[in-house]
Amino acid sequence: MTRRDFAQASLAVLGSLALQPARAQAAADSLEPIPPDLPLPSSGPSRTKWIREAIVLQPWADTQFTALTNAVERARGMKQEFGFNAIIVLPTDAHNALCDFVEKPNSHLTDAQFREGVEAYRKEGYRLILYTSVMHCGHAPVWQSGELNRAHPDWSQRDPQGTPITSFGNASWLCGSSPARDYTLDYTLRLQHDYSPDGFMLDNNGFGHTKFGWTCYCDYCQQGFRKYALARCGADWVKSQTQIDPQDLKIPTEPGRLFALWTHWRNRVWAEIDELFQKRLRKVNPQILFFANTQYDLPVDTQASSLQFQHEDIVFSETHEVDPWYISQKMVLGQALAGGRPLWDYMGTFASTPQNPALDSLRPIEVLQRSIPASLAHGARPWIVYLGFNDAPSEPALREMGRYMGWYASHPGLYAGTPNTPVATVVSLRTRDVLARLGKCRSQGVTGCDAEPSTEHPLTPPHLERLLKAGVPVVGLVEARFAMDTLRPFQVVTLESGMVMNEQEAKALSAWVSAGGFLITVPEAGEYDDLGCKREKSLLLTTMGLSPQVPEAQSYGKGKVLVADAGRFADAVLDALQSAQIPFGLPQGMEVICYRSSHHHLIHLLRNDAAADEGALRFPHWLAARPVPAKWFSPDWPGGKALALEHDGGSIVLRFPEPPPYSVLVFSH
């Protein structure tokens, strides 16, 4: 499989099916709760300043050869035009092995060329990130050639039938539960010693799946899961709750409580790997950056990524989609998972379609004008693959991309605020992990099988797009971070897909409502425990003593709760927010993202769809905007244009001529 196939496969949307309780599962009230989880150490995120200022360039295969030869001129020119200040590359041997595989032998680099090129970028102020991996060893020759698989076939990720996952040729993915973990750690530490980079990325960090099911069922995973289950639960719990003798405990293949426990353990495997790599790398260089590439927007957790985010310095993913509404939703999701860590976004600026799979040209200008701003406006740091830079037909699009990137790099003050909105929506990792299952596999790709699509238990709440299109800025919240300090800034919380919930989370959300919050949720909120066992009633509503059948908002303490069926949830949320006068008034097809700095409001405006010739922005009362002068900034003009906020009846309005694809309003508060 080539990198070209790799990029195409990342576009696949994995389906999911509702998890049905196993026939052998007893009634919920006869089952014992699972004991508390084992401690999972965390070194904490890096405080290094540059990771919040990075604009990353990634050459790949023949483009790495191009980028690192005659590097002095390229490094300086691309920094000036695009604002690049970091570069990620494959080390020499891995780069050459990859070039051989994709049939680019003329793009080999000597180690002297590699070091000379890297040094040229560093002299221009670039930070150096090296590419590595557990699952494919960063394309090191020993993996790419298949030698490692032949020497250690037991290190491969395997599905329930024992079939390994293969891509990029005949080499199979390595399992992080096997000795491959220490082998790839040693490989990475050697790279740290040889090249002294500023950071490392573990690519495609996780498990995969085949048409026969999830991985991994290798002997190391069987042993590791059994050890974890007994250490956490004890032999008596395992025997009484699963009807399995502890010595016979194996990874299940059918949905049920044991499968849900295994799903959680898989998440721990990669979190522990991240923690191990981070700790060992920091021992050599306390300032080093460490992170992984996970496709966090995929709806089924076959990757086992849910616990990784807390053990990285940044959260990073590839975004090949170009629909700005999709990108905006993904960035809301990414910021929720990052939990205050920097969010980096690999933008799909290059063209790759089934009709034109060549990765050497940029997408059309009209596509870049909407896809790039959607990522930037939501606070993601840009990551650009060095494709299309030397393609003559891409020159107009390259100039357009440079215009946006250069403007972004030269206006850091427009991205200095913190999110400002009264509305948060819950992102339920646990509901996806426990209840979601793969649909029928249609084909095999780099992240596993391309499954038939389904709308069951998506990670991104289905109503989120409706909110964004209605002029409601939204912050995402992961249920594990429910606490009064994180909930207090919000007036409204929407919870559409939180079917799995524990008592601590239900109590935290209830306390926030009692203090005056407005919760909009579904009757099934908290209907399942951590192992997917269905409760008789919703834990969340039971905690507050509320009924799921009442169609009107119910009072609880100083706050209220509206329960809406899934089929009308988005409409119910929009009606409630309109009644509370929370949305902005915007021209159709536009999106608004709000930030607040110490002295200013920063309002980012995206024209995601066609807009009218003239626009007006009507501010909601919660923003407390006053009739003051405003500055209007955009990549479409130099400096800032003067505008004025004005009274219009009982509200504040700002009128402007035809809005560009992306602009930012700044005014004092």
N, C-alpha and C positions, 0 to 999 in steps of 0.2 A: 504494500500500500504506500503510495507517495504522499508527500506533504500536500499535494493538490487534493488528493482524496481526503486527507486529514481535515482540510479546511471545509470541504463540502460536507463531510460527515458531522462536523460541529453544528451544522444547520438543522440536524435532525431533531425533532421534538419527540421526546419519549412519552408514551402514553401511560396511563395507570388505571387499574381496576380496583373497585372497592374490595376491601379485605372482608371475607365472610368468616365468622367464627368457626373453628374446627368442630366437627361433629362430636369429638370426644371431650370437648371443653365443657366443664360443669357450669352450673348457674353462677352468676357473678357473686351472689351473696355467700356461696359456699367456698370461695377461693380466698386464700390468704394473700394479702398485699406483698409485693416483692420487697425484700430488704433494701435499705438505702444503698446507693451505688458506692463503689470503692473510690477513694480519693484519686484525682487525676491532677498531678502537679502541673503548675504553669509558671513559666519564667516571666510572663508579662510582655507587653509589646515594647518595641524599641522606642526610645525618645529622641532618636537621631533626627535632626531637623530636616535634612535634605529629602527624606522620603515623603514629606508633605509638599514638596516643591518639584518633584520629579516630572519630567516630560521625556518619555522613554522611546528610543529607537531600537527596533529589532531587525537586524539583517538575518537572512536565512539562506543556507546553501550557497548558490551562486551569487546572491546579493551580499552575503557576508564577504565573499572574495572581493566584490566591487567596493564595499564599504571600507575594508581594511587595507586596500591598496590605494596609493595616492591619498592616504587618509588625512594628511594635514589640511589640504584644501577642502575636502569633503566635511571634515569635522567642524571647521570654522564656518563654512558656508551654511551648513544645515542648522547650526546653532543660531546663526543670525536670522535665517529665514523662518525656521520652524520653532525655535526656542528649545531644541533638544539639549538636555543636560545629563542624560544617562543613556547607556547603551548596554544591551544584553547580547551575548554571543556564545556560541558553542566553542569550547576549547579546541585546540588544533586537531588532535586525533579524532575527536567526535565529529568535527566539521568535515574532515576528509572522508570519514566512513559514511556520513550522510550523503556527501556529494557522489560517492561511488554508487550508493543505492539508488539515488534519483538520476543517475547517469549524467553527472556533471563533473567528470574527472578533470576537465580543464580549469575547474574552480578550486583545486587543491591549494592549500596554503602551507608553506613551511612554518615551523614554529618561530623562526626569526621574523618572518613576515607578519605572523599573528601578533607577536609581542611589539613589533615596531608600529603596527597599526593601532593597537590598543593604547600604546603610549602616546600616540598623536592625539587621540581623543581625550586622554586624561590631561594632557597639557592644555587642552581647550576647556577644561573644567568639567568634563563628563565623569560621572560615576560609572564604575564597571560592575555589571552583574553577570555572573556566569550561569549557564544553563546546565542543569543536571536532572536526575530523576531516579526514583526507586523502580518504578514499573518498567522503564526501558533504559535505565542506566544512562540517561542523557545521550542516547545513541552512541555510547562508547563502542569502539570496534569490537570488543569482546562480546557485546550483546548483539550489535547489528549483524555480525557475521553468523550468529547462531551458536558460536563456540560456547558461550556461557550456558545456554539451554542444553546443549549436548553434554556438557560436563555436570550440570546440576538440573536434570529434568524435574526433580522434586521441588524446585523453587518456583515453579510456574503457578499462576492463578488458574484454578480449575472449577468448572461448573459441576452440578450434581452428578453428571455422567463421567466426570473425570477429564473432560475435554478442555485443553488450555485455550486461552484467548490469544490470537495472533493478529498482528498488523505490522506494517512496515516490513513486509517480507515474511519469512517463516519463523522469525523469533517470537517467542511467546512472552506475555506480560509477566513480570516478576511479582511475587507475593510478598507483601511487607511483613507477614508473620514468619516468613522463612529466614534462613541465614542471608538472604539477599538484602535484608535491611542493613546488617552490619557491613556487608560487602559494599553496598552503594554508599554508605556513610564513609567508609575508608576511602573510597574513590573520590568523594566530595572533599574530604579533608586533604587529600593529596593535591587536588586542584587549588584549595585554599593556600596550601604551602607553596605551590609552584607559581601562582599568578597573583596572589594577594588581592582578590576582588573586594568590592564594597558590599556585595550581596550575592545571594544564591536564590534561584527559583527551581523548585521541584516541579517538573512538568507532569500533567495528567495524573495528579496525585490521588490515587484511590483504586478501588476495585472496579471491575467491569462486569459484563454479563454477555451471555450467548443466547441463542434461540432456545437453549434448554434450561435457562434460569440464571440466577445470580451466582457470583463467585464470592468467597472462595471456599472450596471443599477439600483443599489439599490437607495432607496429614498434619502440617504445622498449625493450620487453622482449627482442625478438629481438636488437637491437643490444647491449643490456646483457649478455645471457647470452653472446653470442659473445665480447664483450670479456673477460668474467670467465673463461670457459673457456680462452681463449688466454693470459691473464695468469697463470692458476694452473697450467695444464698444459703450455703451449707447443704450437706448431703440430705438431711431430713426434709428440708423444703423442696429440694429437687425431686425427691422420691414421692412426697405426698402431693405435690402440685402438678407433676408431669407423668406420674405413674411409670417412671423409668428409673432403673437402678443406676446410681451415679457412675459406676464403672462402665455402663453401657451408653452413657450420654453421648449423642452425636448431633451434629448440625442438622436441623430439620429441613425438609424440602417442601412441607406444606404449611400454610398459614396457621397461626395459633400463638399461644403465649410464648412458647419456646422460640418460635421464629422471630417474634418481636424482641426477645432478649438478645438473640443472635444479631439482629439488625443494630441494636444499640452497641453491642460489642464490636461490630465491624467499624462503627464510628470511632470507637476508642482506639482501635488499632492504628488508624492514620493520625489521630490526635497525638498518640504516644510517639509515633515516628517523627512528627513535626517537633514535638518537645525534645526528643533525643537529638535531632539534627541541630535545632536552635541552641541547645545547651552546649553541645560540643563545639560548634562554630564560634559561639560567643566566648568560649574559653580561650580561643586563639585571638579573637578580635571582638571585644565587648561591644563595638559599634556596628557590627556587621548586620546587614539586612537579610531576613529570611522570610520566604513566602512560597506558596504553591499555586499552581494553576488548577482551578476547579471550575467546572461548568455549573455554577450554583443555581442557574435558572432552570435546569432540567427538572421535570416534575416528579421523577421517581428517584429515590435515594439509593441507586445501585452503586454510586461512587463511594459512599460512606464519608461524606464531607461535613456532616452537621456539626461535629465537634472540632473540626480543624480550625475554624475561623478564630477561635480563642487562643490558638497556639501559633499564630503568624503575626508578623509585623504589619502586614497589609492584607487586604482582601483583593483578589485579582481573578478575572475571568475573561474569556474571549467572547466578543459580541460580533457575530457576523451578520445579524439581522440589520436591516436598514430602515424599517418602519419606526419613525420617531416616537410614536405612542408606545410601541413595544420597548424601545430602548429606555424611555422614561420610567416605565414600570420596572424594568430590570434594575435600573439604578436605585430606585426606591428600595427594592428588595436588597440590593447589594449594600446600601448604607445601613439597613437594618441588621444584616449579618455582620457588618464591620463593627458596629457598636462603638463608634468613635475612632477606630483605626482608619488610616487612609484607605480609600477605595481607588484602585487603578483599573482602567478599562482598555482592553485590547480592542480597538475599533476596526471593523471590517471595511477599511477604506478601499481595498483592492477588489477587482471584479473577479468573481468566481461563480459560474452558473453551470448547470448541466450542459447548456448549449455552448458555453465558452469557458472551459475549465482552466484556462491558462492563468497562472498567477503572476502576471507581469504588467497588468494595466490597472489604472484606477477607475473607480466608479464614476458615473457622470456627475457633472457639477451640481445639478439639481438634487441629486441624492446626497452628496456630501454636505450641501447647505442645510440639510435637515438632520442627518444622522450624527454629525460631529457636534453641533450645538446641544442636542438632546443629552449627550453624555456630559459635556462640560457644565451645562446649567445645573445638573444634579450633583455637582461636586466631585466628579470622578477625574482623576489625573489621567491624561492621555498617554496611550501606548500605541505607537505606529509601526507597522511592519514595513520594511524597506522594499516595497513592491510597487512598480509603476513609476519609480523615480527616474528611470532611464529609458522609458518608453515614450517615443516621440508623440504618438497620438494622445498620451495621457498628460501632456504638458499643460493644457488649460486647466484640467482638474487639479494637477499638482500645484499650480499657482493659487487656485482657490483654496486648497487645503493649507498651503503656506500662509495665506491671508488670515484664515481663522486661527491657525496655531500661533502665528506671530503675534496677533492681537491678544490672544489668551495669555501668552508669555509676558507681554508688556503691560498687562492690566491686572496684576495680582490683587490689588485692592478691591476689585469687583467680586472676588471669590473669598473674601476674608471673614465673612459673617458666619453665624450659626443659623440653622434652619429655624424658621419662624412661622408656625401655623398652629391653630388650635385642634387640628385633627390628626389622629394617629390610627393606623390600621395594623392589625395583628398579623404577623407572618408566623405560621405554625409549622416549624420544622418537625415537631414530634408527630403531628397528624399525618404529614407526608410519610415519615419514616415508618410509623406503625401501621397505618391503614392502606397506603398506596401499594399497588403491585403492578408489575409489568404486564402490558398487553402482548398480543401476538407479535412475534418478531418478524419483520419484513426483510431485513438485510442486516449485515454486520458492518459496523463503523468503528471509528477510533474510540468512541466512548462506550462501545458496546453495541447491542442490537438497536436498530431503528424500529421502534415498536409502533403499533397502531395507536393513533391518538385517542385520548379520552379526556373528559372534563372532570373526572373524579379526583377529589383531594389535590388540587393544584397547589403548589407552594405560593404562587402569586395570587392573592385574593381576586376572584373574578370581578368584583365591583370596582377595583382600583382604577381601571381605565375610564369607567364612567365618571369617577370623581375628578380625574385629571381633565377630562374633556368639559366638565361642568365648571371649571375655574376654581377647584378646591385644591390647594397645595396640601400634600400629605407626607407624613413621616411614618416609616415602617418601624414596628416594634416586634422583637422576638419574645415569645412568652416567657422564656427563661430569665428575661431581664425585668419582669414585672416587679416593681417596687414603687413605693410612694414617690421617691425622688425622681424616677424616670417617668412616672405617669402624671405627676403634678402639673407639668406645663400644658397639658392638653385639656380642652373642654369636652371633646368628643373622642371616643375610641370605638372603632368598628371591628367586630370579630365575626368573620364569616366562616372561617375554616379551622376553628379551634376545637375540634371534636375530642382530642386527647389533652387532658389537663390533670395536674395533681392538686392536692389540697392547698399547698402553699401558694400556688399561682391563683387559684380561685379566691383565696382570702385576700391576696394583695389587690386583685381587681375589684373585689367587693368593697374593700376599704377605700379605694379611690372613688368609687361611685358614692359611697356613704358621705364622703367629704364634699360632694357636689358635682361629680362627673356625670356625663351622659354616655351610657353604654348602649350601642346598637349591636345586637347579636342574634344568633339563630337558636331554635329550640334544642338543637343537639350539642350545644356548647358544653364541653366537659363530659360527654356521655360515655367516654371510654377512659380506662386507666392506662398506665404506661405500657402495659403489655397487650393492649387492644381488647381487654375484657369489657364488655358492655355493661354499664351500670343500669339500674332500674330507671333512674332519672338523671337529668343534667346536673352534674356536680356544681356548676357555677350558679344555676338558678336555685338549686336547693340550698346552697350556702346563703343566699340572700332571701330565701323564703318566697320566691316569686313563681308565678305560673307561666308555663310556655304557651298557654292558649289565649291569653289576654292580648287583643290586637292593639290596644293603646299603650302608651308609655306608662310604666308602673313606677311608683315612688319607692326609693330605698334610701333612708337617711335624708341627706340634703340633695341627693342626686336622683336620677331616674334611669330606667332600663326599658328599651324598646326591643321586643322580640319579634323578628320577622322571618317568615319562611324563606328558604334558599331561593325559591323561584321568583320572589318579589323583593329580594334583599336590596339590590341596587336601587330600585325605585323608592323603597322605604328610607334608605339612607339619604338619598338626594332630597326627598320631601322634607325630612327632618332638618337637614342642613339649610335648605332654602328657608324654612320657617324660622330658623335661628339666625338668618342673614349672614351665613358664613362664607359662601362662595364670592369670588370676585366677579364683576361684570366684565366680560371679555367678548371680543368678536369671535364668531364661530371659527373653530379650527385652531385656536390659540391655546397655549398652556402658560400658567404662571407658577413660578417657584420663588418663594420668599426667604430672604435672609435678613438678619439684623446684626449690625456691628455695634460698637460702643456708642456711635453717634449717628448712624445712618440706617435707613431701610435700603435694601438692595433687592429690586424686583426684576427677576429674569423672565423675559418674555420669549416664548418659542412660537413661531408660526409653523405649526406642524402640518396644517392643511392650507388650502387656498384661503385668503382673507379678503375682506372688503377693501376698497380704495382708502378709506379712512377708518381710524380706530378710536375707541375710547375705553379707558380703564376705570371702572367704578370700584372704589375701595370699600371693603366691608368694615363695619364699625369696630371689630376686634383689633384691627390694625392701628386704630387711633391716628390715622393720617390727618394732617392739618393743611390748610391752604398755604403752601410754601413753594418756593422755586425748586425745580428738579433739574437734574442733568440726565440726558439721554445718550447712552453710549452704544456703539455697534461696530462690528468689523466693517460695516458698509460706509463709514465716514470717519475722518480724523477727529480727534478731540471729542468733546461732549456738546450736544445741542441743548439750549436752554428751553425748558418747558415750565409750565406752572400748574400746580394742583389748584382746583377751584371748587367753590361750593356749587352744588346743583340740588336744590331742594334740601333734603336732610342728609345728603351724603357728599363725599368728596370724589371728584372726577378729574381725570387727566385725559385731554384729547390730543391725538397726534395724527400726523398724516400716515400714509400707507406704511404699515409696519414691515420692517425687513425680516428675513428668516430668523434672526437672533438679535436681541438687544437687551440692555440692562438700564433700568431707571434707578437713580440714586437721589435720595432726599433725606433731610434730617428728621429726627423724631424728638 
